[in-house]
């Protein structure tokens, strides 16, 4: 059975560097999608008025 106390392993630093470089939220795509949805909603409302 392994001990319950965690000690850093040699590979941990490399894994953390990889995760920091790759694991980010796509904020630009989220904002672009929100703006497109708002624009389409506005367009539908304006077309529905006429």
N, C-alpha and C positions, 0 to 999 in steps of 0.2 A: 504494500500500500504506500502511495506517495505521501510525503508530509504535507500538512495543510498550509504551511507558510510558503508563499510564492517568492521565488528568487529569479531575477532576470536571467534569461538564457542568451547564449551568444547570437542566436538568429533573431531575437526580438527587435533589435535596433533596425535591422534591414527590413523587417516586416512593417514596422512603424513608418519608416521613410516611404515605403511603397504605398501604404494606406493614405498617408498625408498627401501624396502626389496624385492619387487616383480617385479618392473617395470624396468628391465634392458634389454638392447639390447643383443642378443645372438652373441657376437663378435666371440667366438670360432667357432660356426657353420658357420658364414659368412666367416671367414678365411678358414675353412676346405673346404667349397663349392668352394671358389675361387681357392684354390690349386688343388682340384679335376678337376675343369673345365679346368684349365691351363694344367694339366697333360693329360687329355683326348684329348685336342686340339693338344698338342705336339705329342701324340701317333698317332693320325689320320694323322697329317702332315708327320710324319716319315714313316707310313705305305703307305701313298699315293705316296711317293717318289720312293719306290721300286716297 
